[in-house]
Amino acid sequence: MKKIILVTGGQRSGKSTFAEQLALTLADRPIYMATSRVWDDEYHERIKRHQLSRGSQWTTIEENKHLSQYDLVGKVVLIDCLTLWATNFFFDLDNDIEKALTELKQEFERLIAQQAKFILVTNEIGLGGTSENNLQRKFIDLLGWLNQYVAAKADEVYFVVSGIAMKIKSTI
């Protein structure tokens, strides 16, 4: 039953839409695990629009760090997204990449110990040039290492560009 699917791509590439459609092919009532914190009024409105677009077939869990605390056994779980999840650890740990990566990996391992189908959405933010901003460079490193870790554990990995998903890894 356990399966890990990673969906990655750039901002507004269609990752979440693809992941949602995939989850709905695997379950009638999937779980949507939202990892974002509300940063400001505009972001709150963005989250509301996203919630409304999903529909009533989803069970939504809003959890910004401790994803493994929920019983997900036998479920299809869409986690959107690892980028925001990593952001929460990064800032809570005073931008310490090593501590954040260690805690993220530990929490990820606790999460995937459950017998469930996981679809994880993340961003490829390191495809551009090197940032002049030290904080951005640190976060790009953190997310890149987290993405590599999750991709290595994943059964399938999809890269989404302009709404088109390309399977880039399959263990089957």
CORKADA-V341376 format. One line per field, one symbol per residue. phi: phi as a letter, one per 40 degrees, with the letter a starting at -180 (. if undefined). psi: psi as a letter, one per 20 degrees, with the letter a starting at -180 (. if undefined). A space follows every 10 residues. Layout:
BEGIN
phi->???
psi->???
END
This chain:
BEGIN
phi->.cabbbbbic cfchdccccc ccdcccacbc cbbcbcccca cccccccccc ccccgcccbb bbacaccccc cbdgbbbcbb acccdcdccd ccbfgccccc cccccccccc cccccabbbb babccccccc cccccccccd cdccccdccc cccccbbbbb bfgbcbcbaa cc
psi->hpqppporar pkijgggggg ggghiiqhmr poopiqqoha gghghggggg ghihriiqop pooigmhiiq ojpjrpppoo rhghghgggg hhklkogggg gghggghggh giiqnropop prqnijiarp qipggggghg gghghggggg hhiqhqpqpp pkjppppipp i.
END
